[in-house]
Amino acid sequence: MDNIEFYQDDVNNITLEKYGRFDAILCMGILYHIAQNKYLDFLKNLSECTDLLIIDSFIALHQDAYVERDGVRYLGTTWREHDETTTLEQRLKSAHSSLDNAQSFTMTRECLLDYLEKLGFTTVMEAVIPKQPSQPEDRPTLVCRRGSKVSIRVFPEFNYEKDFSSAMDSRGIQGRNVVFWNLPKEGDQKPSFVSLNQNIDPAIRSPRSAATLRVYDHCLDALRASPVNVLELGTREAGSLVLLAKYFPAGNVLGLGVAPLAADAGAALSAEDNKRVKFASGKLADKTFVAGALNSLFGDKAVDIVIDNASHLYKETRDVYEHVFTERLRGGGLYVIEGWGCGYWPKWADGNPDGLHGLPLFIKELVDEVAKVDRTKLYKAERALAVADVQSSTIDHLYIAPGVVVVQKA
């Protein structure tokens, strides 16, 4: 083929002067690998080279970092590409990672749209058809087109001609479509589970997916400054305890696992933090072992958060739940069960696609417990359960997400 030219270069070197203009630029799977200090310039350079820019990229669902230009802060998050100690040669061999920067940056959807508009794109559309079943919610495909600006008569306050510059300051941005009022100040930014995990040594880092960690942010953010007692069942990586300790700087964290940890969490924690983080290995089915471990760190205090990432099997999970949930979790406390989808796998130990075995069965039993009042209520002289009176549930509410269930105790 004689109508194709190939160049090997750093994408940060793409400029109008070097490569000229294009009818269209496909920026597919690259934007979220750009370093934080080069992110805005990279997009600006692309915008100067084309009137049609197609972006396929992850976006930030949490705000714990920002980039700034002309007094405006665009919020997003950073994530780890490489360990800081790796050499350039090692980084170049790492597939699906950045070229050389150890950390990359992604913007929130709103901030990215606002910046694209400021670069001169008058229309930005999200491609949803053809469908991409494997595409996660935080990875949209955006089609950005530069055209003629128009006035919006129905909502004149959003016309392009209106000057919004007076509403912008160093705390954030005010866009044409979305207004951000309570953006974090520089000292108030709270790192998310995702960003904290990315900055833990890969040798001990928790392998939890970003989707799972976002569920944790959603359910646990309100407790992060509290002196909570956190119990993790099935601890396999020291980094999991480090992650919890960093997310709950005033809390105590206890990890219980069947086997000793391959790497010590202590090396990744300060001396002060090590006083509030412990690990013990033993059989979780042994109530004496579990009770002794809990007492060693928490004394007779109740547990605030339990995370079960242990067997992912029905009987084992149910037995531990009945013990810890009933006897040690405080009222209003949270009990998290991970990996419940394993129960649908035909080759999982107690899995079955019918959803009536393994952890899916246990989750159904939890749903039944939530409905305890309705199941014991008298309706047309009958009750769903053979009891004498209405009974309250031990569960306040149940939050079900792919791979994660969060139970709040009544």
Secondary structure, DSSP 4 states (H G I P E B T S, - for coil): --S-------GGG--HHHH--BS-EEEES-GGGS-GGGHHHHHHHHHHHBSEEEEE---BSS-SEEEEETTEEEEEEEEESS-TT--HHHHHTSTTS-SS-SEEEEEBHHHHHHHHHHTT--EEEE--SS--TT--TT--EEEEE-------SSSGGG-TTS--GGG-BTTB-B-SS-B--SPPPTTT----HHHHHHTS-TTT-----HHHHHHHHHHHGGGTTS--EEEEES---HHHHHHHHHHSTTSEEEEEESS--SS-GGGGS-HHHHTTEEEEES-TT-HHHHHHHHHHHHTTPPEEEEEE-S---HHHHHHHHHHHHHHTEEEEEEEEEE-GGGGG-TTSTT--TTSSSHHHHHHHHHHHHHTHHHHHS-BTTB-SS--SS----SEEEEEEETTEEEEEE-
